[in-house]
Each structure stands twice: as structure tokens, then as C-alpha cells.
Amino acid sequence: MLRHPVFIAGCGDIGRRVAAIHRPRGDSVSALARTQASALRLTAPGVTPLAGDLDQANFPGRLPLRGAQIYYFVPPPEAGGHDPRIARFLASIDAAPAKLVYISTSGVYGDHHGGWVTEDTPPNPQTARARVRLAAENILLDWSRRARAPVVILRVGGIYGPGRLPIERIRRAEPVVRREEAAYTNRIHADDLARVCMAAMEHGSGIYNVCDGEHGAMTDYFNAVADALGLPRPPQISLAEAQARLSPGMVSYLNESRRMDNRRMREELGVTLLYPTLEQGLKFCAADTAPG
């Protein structure tokens, strides 16, 4: 069986989890490294670093990625209305890869007042970061048509897992919106997201909503994390008070409520989730964060 080389742009937490699945299969894995420290972190688990900074106009002229399986996990810049990083990356690919898998965000759907969204729901991004993500999706789809290279877009809900929990926020007793006013949120455990990325690479096509399928209020999430870690639950305040007191980033989440339908992910990608419920996922997170 032909083994395609694997290349990961944005080899952070999820990228390293994807690499950890590929390496035991005997796949050759390389990844973009912006700094020397990043390169050293990649080398330890057997990933070959390739130096390059997507914020530099002189980003490496041509990347030897013919026939490669590419995972693009680089977030867009915080400022600006577009994503020059993905544009530079795509312009650097020397020939058509086997496939490219891109992690986008469920935020491209905008607010649906708690209603359901499927992959056929028209995007309606209402925050700057979601508008940039949608713009990146469109850049990618346009490149896919021109390069005749298959692309899979994963619209991902909130990612949780070891090292990705709001522990310090809960310890500081920062408030959350009272349950009856809280927005619906969608989540996926980091290990399950890595496995979805792999399945998308192997036999995915098009766009997929990625979440565990269990929907609850954001307040429920914070309470569940606190309970799992044996911490006091955060205090609750009204939505109006939260909009005046909390950070703009948190307020943007409070103002969007939707439930993602993950049927296409389950049926087409055939992924059996390790953690189909938040309760199951948090048990393992709590074990990993428990003091030695």
C-alpha cells in the first residue's frame, strides 16, 4: 500500500496528536517550525521540522509537497480582515498534494438562537475571527479548484482536553451566565478531533461539522469542569451583567447559540468517538490534571 508523506502546518496540540497517530504506522511526518524551540519540540517525537514563518513575506518559495497528506492547523492572525498565512502557504506548494485537511470553526455559522446547524446551513459569521475563518475557507476552496487538489474543511466546536480546560478561570471564581440565559455550545475532545482529522484525510470529502453531538449550555460546561476537578462552581450572573463585566472574547461566545448536527461526520467518516459525552472526557482530563 502506498504511504503518502505527512506534512503538518501548525503542529501545536492537535498537530502533535495527529503526528502521534501517524508515526506508529510508519508514516514519514514533517511539520512547519517557526522557531528553533518549535523545531526541537517536534524532533523529540520523531517529526522532521521544516523552518518557515508564515508571517514573513519571504516564506520559503516552494514546499516539496507533491502527493503529501497536508494538515493545515495554523490559526489566522488576530488582527486584520483576512488570512495572509494560508495564502502564503498555498502559494508555496510546488505541486498537487494528495489531500489537505483544514481546521475551521463552527463560528462561521453565527448565532442561531439555539437552533440546529448542518453543513448546508449558510454561513453567517458575526465576529471578526469567524469572518476571517470563512475567508480562509473560500481561499482554500478556490485553490482546490485551481490546483485540482482535494480539500476537507472541518468546522469544529470548542476543543477541550488535558491542558485545554478553563481551570484558572474557575479558580479565580470568574462568573458565568446563569443557566437559563446561557448559550448552547458544541464541544469535541482533543483526542477525538485528532482521530476525526485522520479519518477526514483517509476518506473525507467536503465540509464536516465536528463535535461530540452532546449539546449543553456554556454554564453546564464550566460547572462540569469544576465538579470534575473538585473546585467550587463559578458564580452566576445575568446575561446583561456578563456583557458589561466579561471580556469581549467571552461576550462574543455568549452572544452565539447553536447546536451542531454531526451526523455527516459520524456516518461518512465512520469515527467512533472515544469521548461521546463531556462526562466521559472530563474523567480522563481530571486524572491527567490531578496532583502527583
Residue, then its C-alpha position, 0 to 999 in steps of 0.5 A: m500500500l502506498r504511504h503518502p508523506v505527512f506534512i503538518a502546518g501548525c503542529g501545536d496540540i492537535g498537530r502533535r496528536v495527529a503526528a502521534i497517530h501517524r508515526p506508529r504506522g510508519d508514516s514519514v511526518s514533517a511539520l512547519a517550525r517557526t522557531q528553533a524551540s518549535a523545531l526541537r519540540l517536534t524532533a523529540p517525537g520523531v517529526t522532521p521540522l521544516a523552518g518557515d514563518l508564515d508571517q514573513a513575506n519571504f516564506p520559503g518559495r516552494l514546499p516539496l509537497r507533491g502527493a503529501q497528506i497536508y494538515y493545515f492547523v495554523p490559526p489566522p492572525e488576530a488582527g486584520g480582515h483576512d488570512p495572509r498565512i494560508a495564502r502564503f502557504l498555498a502559494s508555496i506548494d510546488a505541486a498537487p498534494a494528495k489531500l489537505v485537511y483544514i481546521s475551521t470553526s463552527g463560528v462561521y455559522g453565527d448565532h442561531h438562537g439555539g437552533w440546529v446547524t448542518e453543513d448546508t446551513p449558510p454561513n453567517p459569521q458575526t465576529a471578526r475571527a469567524r469572518v476571517r475563518l470563512a475567508a480562509e475557507n473560500i481561499l482554500l476552496d478556490w485553490s482546490r479548484r485551481a490546483r485540482a487538489p482535494v480539500v476537507i474543511l472541518r468546522v469544529g466546536g470548542i476543543y477541550g482536553p488535558g491542558r485545554l480546560p478553563i481551570e484558572r478561570i474557575r479558580r479565580a471564581e470568574p462568573v458565568v451566565r446563569r443557566e437559563e440565559a446561557a448559550y448552547t455550545n458544541r464541544i469535541h475532545a482533543d483526542d477525538l478531533a485528532r482521530v476525526c482529522m485522520a479519518a477526514m484525510e483517509h476518506g473525507s470529502g467536503i465540509y464536516n461539522v465536528c463535535d461530540g453531538e452532546h449539546g449543553a449550555m456554556t454554564d453546564y460546561f464550566n460547572a462540569v469542569a469544576d465538579a470534575l476537578g473538585l473546585p467550587r462552581p463559578p458564580q452566576i450572573s445575568l446575561a446583561e451583567a456578563q456583557a458589561r463585566l466579561s471580556p469581549g472574547m467571552v461576550s462574543y461566545l455568549n452572544e452565539s447559540r447553536r447546536m451542531d448536527n454531526r451526523r455527516m461526520r459520524e456516518e461518512l467518516g465512520v469515527t467512533l468517538l472515544y469521548p461521546t459525552l463531556e462526562q466521559g472526557l472530563k474523567f480522563c482530563a481530571a486524572d491527567t490534571a490531578p496532583g502527583 
